[in-house]
Structure formats: structure tokens, C-alpha cells
Amino acid sequence: MRRVILAATLSFAVLGMQGCLSLPKKVDEKPAEKKNEYFSEIVKFKGLSQTQIYGASKNWRNNVVDYVSSRKIIQADDSNKVLTIKGHAGLKFDNCMDCLSRNMIKVADDSFNYILKIEVKDHQAKLTFSNIEPRDNRNNHFYKDKNASIKNQLKNIVEGYKFHISHPNAQPKGASPM
């Protein structure tokens, strides 16, 4: 009887260890510095130098977004033409048929904070959005997919950036691209 119990215990132990060893290991796809990266896009500008794009990028955030001070939004201004900006955007509702009134929209705070890193080279800029922090993590029924809504809003910001860098004279003061 002892031999049967010992054999059963050993066989279960061997099978249990073999099962643990055969589990697939999770591979970290992104390096440590890119873990918080959410969305990135390269924007090309014909005929603009690195200095022109960099200066226009600084003016874009200073003129287009109505902030009290640019020191609060520009977190890093690198001599290598890298600009790091702290931003804030609101989401647009895509499923508002369920709203009883437009006033319901104002109840939920569905805005989010982000960090935008603009790396400028000749004729192009790479925009990288990271550290996306929704202000309200509750699930509501106003969005079919909140992540898709955030990504669409970030794409709108990129489109606004493209337009305002290509047309620097069209930048209205105090208007928000978001």
C-alpha cells in the first residue's frame, strides 16, 4: 500500500512539474523605455528643415492650446531637437443615443492626460504618445470601445499638428485642436 501511495505521489509530482515547465514564457515585446508608449506616427514635411519644424512645433503648442504658461506643458526642451509636452484631451462620445439629454455628457469626465514626445529630423517629425492616464476609469456606455476612442482622438491631434506645421500662418491664438 505504501508503494502505491509513494508511486502515485511521485507520478503526480513529476506530471505537475512537467506541466509547469511546459507553460509558455511571456516575452516582453517592448524594451523598458518603450513600455508606456501608446501610439506613434511619423509625419513628413516637404521643404522644411529640422530647425523650421522644431520652431513650428514649439509655436504650435504655445499658440494653439490655451494654457496659462508654456512652462507647464513643455516638460523637456532638448538641444537634439526633441520636445516633450504634457497634454490633456477630451473624448468625443460615439454612442450618444442612450443619453437622456446633452447634460448627461457633462456628468462624466472622460478626458485623459498624455505625454507627447516630438523628435524632429530634416523633413520629418516623429510624434510618440505615452503615459495615457484617463481621468475617470469607470466604464460607461457612451463608448463602444474607449481605447479606440482615445486612439482616434490622438490621431486627430496628429492631423491638427500636420496642418499647423504645414500652414504656420493659419494658427489661431487660443483655439484648441482637441
C-alpha positions as CSV (number, residue, x, y, z in Angstrom):
1,M,0.0,0.0,0.0
2,R,2.9,2.4,0.8
3,R,4.5,1.7,-2.5
4,V,1.2,2.5,-4.4
5,I,0.9,5.8,-2.4
6,L,4.5,6.6,-3.0
7,A,4.3,5.8,-6.7
8,A,1.1,7.9,-7.1
9,T,2.7,10.9,-5.2
10,L,5.8,10.7,-7.3
11,S,3.9,10.5,-10.6
12,F,1.7,13.4,-9.7
13,A,4.8,15.4,-8.7
14,V,6.5,14.6,-11.9
15,L,3.4,15.4,-14.0
16,G,2.9,18.6,-12.1
17,M,6.4,19.8,-12.6
18,Q,6.3,18.9,-16.2
19,G,3.1,20.9,-16.7
20,C,4.7,24.0,-15.1
21,L,7.8,23.7,-17.2
22,S,5.8,23.5,-20.4
23,L,3.9,26.7,-19.8
24,P,4.9,29.3,-22.4
25,K,7.1,32.1,-21.2
26,K,5.8,35.6,-21.7
27,V,8.2,37.6,-23.9
28,D,8.4,41.3,-23.2
29,E,7.9,42.7,-26.7
30,K,8.9,46.3,-25.9
31,P,12.1,47.4,-24.3
32,A,11.8,49.0,-20.8
33,E,11.9,52.6,-22.1
34,K,9.0,51.9,-24.6
35,K,6.6,50.1,-22.2
36,N,4.4,53.1,-21.7
37,E,4.3,54.0,-25.4
38,Y,0.7,54.0,-26.7
39,F,0.7,55.4,-30.2
40,S,3.4,56.8,-32.5
41,E,3.4,58.3,-36.0
42,I,6.0,59.8,-38.3
43,V,4.9,62.9,-40.1
44,K,6.8,64.1,-43.2
45,F,7.1,67.7,-44.3
46,K,8.5,68.5,-47.8
47,G,10.8,71.5,-47.9
48,L,11.1,72.2,-44.1
49,S,14.3,71.9,-42.3
50,Q,14.8,70.4,-38.8
51,T,15.1,73.9,-37.3
52,Q,11.9,75.1,-39.0
53,I,9.9,72.1,-37.9
54,Y,11.2,72.3,-34.4
55,G,10.4,76.0,-34.1
56,A,6.9,75.5,-35.6
57,S,6.3,72.6,-33.1
58,K,7.0,74.8,-30.2
59,N,4.8,77.5,-31.6
60,W,2.0,75.0,-32.3
61,R,1.6,74.1,-28.6
62,N,2.1,77.7,-27.4
63,N,-0.3,79.3,-29.8
64,V,-2.9,76.6,-30.4
65,V,-3.6,75.4,-26.9
66,D,-4.9,77.9,-24.4
67,Y,-2.7,77.3,-21.4
68,V,-1.7,79.7,-18.7
69,S,2.1,79.1,-19.2
70,S,4.1,77.1,-21.7
71,R,6.4,76.1,-18.9
72,K,3.6,74.0,-17.5
73,I,3.2,72.0,-20.7
74,I,6.7,71.8,-22.2
75,Q,8.4,69.3,-19.9
76,A,11.7,69.0,-21.8
77,D,13.3,71.1,-24.5
78,D,16.3,69.1,-25.7
79,S,19.1,70.6,-27.8
80,N,18.9,67.5,-30.0
81,K,15.5,68.8,-31.3
82,V,13.4,66.6,-29.0
83,L,10.4,68.3,-27.4
84,T,8.4,66.6,-24.6
85,I,4.9,68.0,-24.0
86,K,2.3,67.3,-21.3
87,G,-1.1,67.3,-22.8
88,H,-4.8,66.9,-21.9
89,A,-7.6,65.9,-24.3
90,G,-11.3,65.1,-24.0
91,L,-13.1,62.2,-25.8
92,K,-16.0,62.6,-28.2
93,F,-19.0,60.3,-27.5
94,D,-19.7,57.8,-30.3
95,N,-22.8,56.2,-28.8
96,C,-24.9,59.1,-27.5
97,M,-28.3,57.7,-28.5
98,D,-28.6,56.4,-24.9
99,C,-28.2,60.0,-23.4
100,L,-31.3,61.3,-21.9
101,S,-30.1,64.8,-22.6
102,R,-26.9,66.6,-23.6
103,N,-26.4,67.5,-20.0
104,M,-25.6,63.8,-19.1
105,I,-22.4,64.2,-21.1
106,K,-21.1,66.8,-18.7
107,V,-21.5,64.5,-15.8
108,A,-18.8,62.0,-16.9
109,D,-15.3,63.3,-17.1
110,D,-13.9,61.3,-20.0
111,S,-10.8,63.3,-20.6
112,F,-7.3,61.9,-20.4
113,N,-3.7,63.2,-19.8
114,Y,-0.8,62.1,-22.0
115,I,2.8,62.8,-22.7
116,L,3.7,63.8,-26.3
117,K,7.3,63.4,-27.4
118,I,8.2,65.1,-30.7
119,E,11.5,64.1,-32.3
120,V,12.4,66.3,-35.2
121,K,14.7,65.5,-38.1
122,D,15.1,67.0,-41.5
123,H,11.8,66.9,-43.4
124,Q,10.0,64.8,-40.7
125,A,8.9,64.6,-37.1
126,K,8.0,61.5,-35.0
127,L,5.2,62.0,-32.6
128,T,5.0,59.5,-29.7
129,F,2.1,59.5,-27.2
130,S,2.8,57.7,-23.9
131,N,1.6,57.6,-20.3
132,I,-2.1,57.8,-21.2
133,E,-4.0,58.4,-18.0
134,P,-7.8,58.5,-18.2
135,R,-9.2,60.9,-15.5
136,D,-12.1,58.6,-14.9
137,N,-11.6,54.8,-15.2
138,R,-15.3,53.9,-14.8
139,N,-16.9,52.1,-17.6
140,N,-19.7,53.9,-19.1
141,H,-22.0,53.1,-22.0
142,F,-21.1,56.2,-24.0
143,Y,-18.2,54.5,-25.8
144,K,-18.2,51.3,-27.8
145,D,-14.5,51.0,-27.2
146,K,-12.8,53.5,-25.0
147,N,-9.3,52.6,-26.2
148,A,-10.4,53.1,-29.8
149,S,-11.9,56.5,-28.9
150,I,-8.6,57.5,-27.3
151,K,-6.6,56.4,-30.3
152,N,-9.0,58.3,-32.6
153,Q,-8.6,61.5,-30.5
154,L,-4.8,61.1,-30.7
155,K,-5.0,60.8,-34.5
156,N,-7.0,64.0,-34.6
157,I,-4.2,65.7,-32.6
158,V,-1.6,64.4,-35.1
159,E,-3.8,65.7,-38.0
160,G,-4.0,69.1,-36.3
161,Y,-0.2,69.1,-35.9
162,K,0.3,68.3,-39.6
163,F,-1.9,71.1,-40.7
164,H,-0.5,73.7,-38.3
165,I,3.1,72.9,-39.1
166,S,2.4,72.9,-42.9
167,H,0.4,76.2,-42.6
168,P,2.1,78.2,-39.8
169,N,0.1,81.4,-40.6
170,A,-3.2,79.6,-40.1
171,Q,-2.6,79.1,-36.4
172,P,-5.4,80.8,-34.4
173,K,-4.5,82.1,-30.9
174,G,-6.2,80.3,-28.1
175,A,-8.0,77.8,-30.2
176,S,-7.9,74.1,-29.2
177,P,-7.2,71.3,-31.7
178,M,-8.7,68.8,-29.4
